Each structure stands twice: as C-alpha cells, then as structure tokens.
Amino acid sequence: MNHDSPRRFNPKSQAFMRRVLPLCRFTRCFDDVKMRDLSNQSKDLSFMSSWENNICLKSDIERKFSILEPAAAHISTDNRMSWWKNLDFTDQLARDTWPLPVTEDREGYHGSNHFSYWASGLVDSRMLLDASRSFSGNPPKVFLDLGCASGRVIRHTSLLQPDMRTLGCDINRLHVEWCNKFLPPSITAFQNHSIPSLPLESNSVDIVSAYSVFTHIEALESTWLMEIRRILRPGGIAWITVHSDWTLRDMNETWPLWGPVMKHPQAVSLLADGNRDFEGDRLVFRWHGDRSYSSNVFYKESYIRSHWCRIMEVIDFRRRHPSYQDVVILRKN
C-alpha cells in the first residue's frame, strides 16, 4: 500500500470521517476534563502529586535547606559527650568536614545534641563494616543503606572504606536531596518507594543495611527481604535493625519509643496488666493515615529465626546493638 496516497488522508472521504470524528469527539471530551481540572487548581493542587505521596514522602515539597557546621564545632555544646568517652573519633572528625543536617532534616535523631548524631553514625558504621568483614570474608565493594535519611551512616562509610561504592536511598525526597547536595560525590543517594523494588541489578551489592526501616514495615516484609536478597551478591550481608519481643520487655520511660507506644490505644488494653508478652509472631501498632509505614512493628525473635531463614541465613541476632533496637544479621548463600 502506498502510504503517500492522497486518498488515504482525504479529509472529505467518508472513510476518513468515520475514523477521525470519533477520535475528535474523544479528544474534545478529554480536553474538557483537563480544562475543568485546571480551572480548579487554585482550589486544590493535591491531585498533581497525590499518587507519589501514597508510596513515598515529600514529593511535592521544595525547601531551602539550613545546615549546621561540621561535627567538630558541636563538641562543647553536646550534653551527651559521656556516651562517647570510649569512642576513638579524632581521625574521623578531622576528615569529616561536611555540614550536619539540622534536627528537622535528620528524623529528629539526638535532638540538639549534634555531635552525638554524628558519633552515633560512626559507631553504627564501624560495627556494620566489622560484621561484613567477619561474615562475608571478602572486602565489600558496594554498600547500600536502605532508609539512609540524611546520611547519618553513609557519611562515615565513605571515609572508613573509600574504595567501596556507597549508595543510600530513602522514601523521603528531601533526605535524598540533602545527601546529594551536601555530602561528597563519592556518595550516591536516590529515592525509593514503599513498594519493594529497587533500581539495582541482581547480585550487585555486598552489604545492605536497614536502620529503623523494618521497625515500620507492617506489610510486604517478606517481599522486602526477597528484594534485598536479589540485589545481594552470594555471600553478601544484610544488617537489619528491628524492634523485637525483647525490645518490648526492655523499654522504659527513658526510651524514645516509650511515649508513642505506651500511649497507643492498643497498648493500653494489651499491656494493662504489666505483661509485655504478645500472642502471634508480630505486634503492630498502627497510626491511621494516608501514608505507608506509619506504624511500629515488634517481631518475636523466634519468628525471625524460623521465617526469615527461609529467605536468607540468619547468622546472628544481637540484642540492643548498640542501644534501643536489636540487629538481625543475614547472609545470602
């Protein structure tokens, strides 16, 4: 058939009219809908980004960030310096000349104790790299911090292991922007979402950490474990912090978790008799809202050992390591 035939595109032909007029009517209807939507923008702009904010956070917010001086400037004003009296931080402090995020931009970690925020990341990153060396047997080449926030851990791993590629991801777009704006180019941060899918190749990562991530995953927990397993290389390590049944028994009024959990209506009835044991494998305290992961989840250690091992080998379970959460160390075999 000759596609240049004038008959084929003759606007006066009946065939042309039969094919095109319905499309024109559909297009006019679609344009009418668009115009009605656009005319209501001044009333409600939420339709423009509502779908993104169902699976991630802060997608439609623009912010000019405030920043703090590097960690060395905050030693004299930190009220928790006694926590770090046995921590060797001199060399790391001298090398880390990047700014710190303000409290609002770091999920509230350590409040106004800015040096403690920095030091907690150093402690966690050292333990993480030590575990990788102990359990994997090979020097890590690629590291992903799932739920990296504004870089509490990855700022340290990039210095402690400079030949390792450091990646971070978070569902909060502002955290990702902060990392890419203020941390060195050796660190790559990207936004993920609450659906278990990461834009990384299979068998491409040596270590995956997830600090305070599975503490809020009330759904798709096993799918996230499968996705972590997919991107790990054989022998790779996953370092996942959790709230466990031990956490529920150990916590007291001094713990940050105490207030939100003990004031939850479910806790009032469940824990009224002082018994902090619970039936089933998991205990989920949900807060009703439009976004995902607005919950606190407690896992029984026995459940982790009997169920998570079906996906990866559970090689260690460390209680309160180092403070308010337990750590599950898994290996892909």
C-alpha positions in Angstrom: 0.0 0.0 0.0 1.2 3.5 -0.9 1.2 5.4 2.4 1.5 8.7 0.5 -1.7 8.1 -1.3 -3.9 11.3 -1.1 -7.0 9.1 -0.9 -5.8 7.7 2.4 -5.8 11.1 4.1 -8.5 12.8 2.0 -10.4 14.8 4.7 -13.5 14.7 2.6 -13.7 11.0 2.2 -16.3 9.0 4.2 -13.7 6.6 5.5 -11.6 9.4 6.9 -14.7 10.9 8.6 -15.7 7.5 10.1 -12.2 7.0 11.6 -11.4 10.5 12.7 -14.6 12.0 14.0 -14.9 9.6 17.0 -11.3 10.5 17.9 -12.1 14.1 17.7 -15.1 13.7 20.0 -13.0 11.8 22.5 -10.3 14.4 22.3 -12.8 17.2 22.9 -14.1 15.3 25.9 -10.6 14.8 27.3 -9.8 18.5 26.7 -13.0 19.5 28.6 -11.9 17.3 31.5 -8.4 18.8 31.5 -9.8 22.3 31.4 -12.2 21.6 34.3 -9.3 20.1 36.3 -7.0 23.1 35.6 -9.7 25.5 36.5 -9.8 24.0 39.9 -6.1 24.2 40.6 -6.5 27.3 42.7 -8.9 25.3 44.9 -6.9 22.1 45.2 -3.4 21.3 43.9 -3.2 18.0 45.7 -4.2 16.0 42.6 -0.9 16.8 41.0 1.2 14.7 43.3 -1.1 12.6 45.5 -0.2 9.3 43.9 3.5 9.8 44.6 2.9 10.6 48.2 0.9 7.3 48.6 4.2 5.4 48.1 6.9 7.9 49.1 7.3 11.2 51.1 7.8 14.9 50.4 7.5 14.5 46.7 5.8 17.9 46.2 7.7 19.9 48.7 10.6 22.3 47.9 12.8 23.5 50.6 15.8 25.7 51.0 17.9 23.8 53.5 19.5 25.2 56.6 22.7 23.4 57.6 25.0 23.2 60.7 28.7 23.4 60.9 30.7 20.1 60.8 30.6 17.9 63.8 33.8 19.3 65.4 32.1 22.6 66.1 29.5 20.9 68.4 31.6 19.0 70.9 31.5 21.8 73.5 27.6 22.1 73.4 26.7 18.4 73.4 25.1 17.2 76.6 25.8 13.5 75.8 29.6 13.6 75.5 29.9 11.0 78.3 28.3 8.5 75.9 31.3 8.7 73.7 34.2 8.7 76.2 35.5 5.4 74.9 35.0 6.2 71.2 38.1 6.9 69.1 36.8 9.6 66.8 39.8 12.0 66.4 40.9 11.0 62.9 37.3 10.6 61.6 36.4 14.0 63.0 39.3 15.7 61.3 38.4 14.2 57.9 34.7 14.8 58.0 34.4 18.5 57.1 30.9 18.3 55.6 28.0 20.1 57.2 25.5 18.4 59.5 21.7 18.4 58.9 19.5 20.4 61.3 17.4 18.3 63.6 14.3 18.7 61.4 16.2 17.2 58.4 17.5 14.1 60.3 14.3 12.5 61.6 14.9 14.1 65.0 17.9 11.9 65.8 19.6 13.2 69.0 17.7 16.5 69.1 20.0 19.4 69.8 23.0 17.1 70.5 24.5 17.5 67.1 27.9 15.8 67.9 26.0 12.8 69.3 24.1 12.5 66.0 27.4 12.4 64.2 29.0 10.0 66.7 26.1 7.5 66.6 26.6 7.2 62.8 30.3 6.5 63.3 29.6 3.7 65.9 27.0 2.1 63.6 29.2 2.2 60.5 32.1 0.6 62.3 30.0 -2.2 63.6 28.5 -2.7 60.2 31.8 -2.9 58.4 33.3 -5.2 61.1 30.3 -7.6 60.6 30.8 -7.6 56.9 34.5 -8.5 57.2 33.7 -11.2 59.8 30.8 -12.9 58.0 31.4 -12.4 54.2 35.1 -13.0 54.0 35.7 -10.5 51.2 36.3 -6.8 51.3 33.0 -5.0 50.4 32.9 -3.2 47.1 29.3 -1.9 47.1 27.2 -0.8 50.1 23.5 0.3 50.2 21.9 1.9 53.2 18.2 1.4 52.7 16.4 4.2 54.5 19.6 6.4 54.7 17.7 9.6 55.8 20.2 12.5 55.6 23.3 10.3 55.6 23.9 9.5 59.3 25.8 6.3 58.4 26.9 6.7 54.8 28.9 9.8 55.5 31.1 7.6 57.7 31.3 4.5 55.5 32.5 6.6 52.6 35.5 7.7 54.7 36.1 4.4 56.5 36.1 2.4 53.3 36.9 4.9 50.5 37.4 2.2 47.8 33.8 1.0 48.4 30.9 2.4 46.4 28.5 3.9 48.9 24.8 4.2 48.0 21.9 5.4 50.0 18.1 5.5 49.4 15.1 6.8 51.2 11.4 7.3 50.6 11.7 10.9 51.7 12.8 13.0 48.7 14.2 15.8 50.9 16.6 13.4 52.6 17.9 12.3 49.2 18.3 15.9 48.1 20.2 16.8 51.3 22.7 13.9 50.8 23.3 14.7 47.1 23.7 18.4 47.9 25.9 18.4 51.0 27.8 15.0 51.1 30.7 14.2 48.8 30.2 12.9 45.2 31.6 9.5 46.3 28.1 9.0 47.8 25.1 8.4 45.6 21.6 8.8 47.0 18.3 8.1 45.3 14.7 8.0 46.2 12.9 4.7 46.6 9.3 4.0 47.5 7.3 1.7 49.8 6.8 -0.9 47.1 9.6 -3.5 47.3 11.5 -2.7 44.1 15.0 -1.2 43.9 16.7 0.1 40.7 19.8 -2.0 41.3 21.0 -5.1 39.4 20.8 -8.5 40.9 23.9 -9.8 42.7 25.4 -6.3 42.7 25.7 -5.3 46.4 27.9 -6.6 49.1 26.3 -5.1 52.2 22.7 -3.8 52.7 21.8 -2.0 56.0 18.3 -1.0 57.1 18.3 1.1 60.2 14.8 1.7 61.6 13.2 0.5 58.4 11.7 -2.9 59.3 10.6 -1.3 62.6 7.9 0.4 60.5 7.1 -2.2 57.8 3.7 -3.5 58.6 3.1 -5.1 55.1 5.3 -6.7 52.4 8.0 -7.5 55.0 8.9 -10.8 53.3 8.9 -9.2 49.8 11.4 -6.6 51.0 13.6 -9.4 52.3 13.4 -11.1 48.9 14.3 -7.8 47.2 17.3 -7.3 49.5 18.3 -10.9 48.7 18.0 -10.3 45.0 20.5 -7.4 45.0 23.0 -9.0 47.3 25.9 -10.9 45.9 26.3 -14.5 47.1 27.9 -14.3 50.5 26.6 -10.7 50.9 25.4 -9.4 54.3 22.2 -7.7 55.3 22.2 -5.7 58.6 18.6 -5.1 59.7 17.5 -3.4 62.9 14.2 -4.4 64.5 12.0 -4.0 67.5 11.6 -7.4 69.0 9.7 -9.0 71.8 12.9 -8.3 73.9 12.6 -4.6 73.0 9.0 -4.5 74.3 10.1 -6.1 77.6 13.3 -3.9 78.0 12.0 -0.5 77.1 11.2 2.1 79.9 10.3 5.7 80.3 13.8 6.9 79.1 13.4 5.3 75.7 12.3 7.4 72.7 9.9 4.6 71.8 8.1 4.6 75.1 5.8 7.5 74.7 4.4 6.7 71.2 3.8 3.0 72.0 2.5 3.2 75.5 0.0 5.9 74.6 -1.4 4.0 71.7 -5.0 2.8 72.4 -4.0 -0.8 71.6 -1.2 -0.7 74.2 -3.5 0.5 76.9 -5.5 -2.7 76.8 -2.8 -5.1 75.7 -0.2 -4.1 78.3 -2.5 -3.0 81.1 -1.6 -6.0 83.4 2.1 -5.3 83.0 2.7 -8.4 80.9 4.6 -7.4 77.8 4.3 -10.7 76.0 2.0 -10.9 73.0 0.3 -13.6 71.0 1.3 -14.4 67.5 4.5 -13.6 65.6 4.3 -9.9 65.3 2.7 -7.0 67.2 1.8 -3.9 65.1 0.8 -0.6 66.5 -0.8 1.3 63.6 -1.5 5.0 63.3 -4.2 5.7 60.8 -3.1 7.9 58.0 -2.7 8.2 54.2 0.9 7.3 54.0 2.6 3.9 54.3 4.8 2.8 57.2 3.1 4.9 59.8 3.4 2.2 62.4 5.7 0.5 64.9 6.2 -3.3 64.5 7.6 -5.7 67.0 8.8 -9.2 65.8 9.3 -12.2 68.0 12.9 -13.5 67.8 11.6 -17.0 67.3 9.6 -15.7 64.2 12.7 -14.1 62.7 14.7 -17.3 63.2 12.0 -19.6 61.8 10.7 -17.4 58.9 13.4 -15.0 57.7 15.8 -18.0 57.4 13.6 -19.2 54.5 14.9 -16.2 52.5 18.4 -15.8 53.9 20.6 -17.4 56.5 20.1 -15.8 59.9 23.7 -15.8 61.2 23.3 -13.6 64.3 20.7 -11.8 66.4 22.2 -9.1 68.6 20.1 -7.5 71.4 20.2 -3.8 71.9 23.1 -3.4 69.5 24.0 -0.7 70.2 21.1 0.9 72.1 17.3 0.8 71.5 17.0 -1.8 68.7 18.1 -5.3 68.0 20.1 -6.3 64.9 19.5 -9.2 62.7 22.4 -10.2 60.5 21.6 -12.2 57.4 23.7 -13.7 54.7 22.8 -14.7 51.1 24.2 -18.2 50.4 
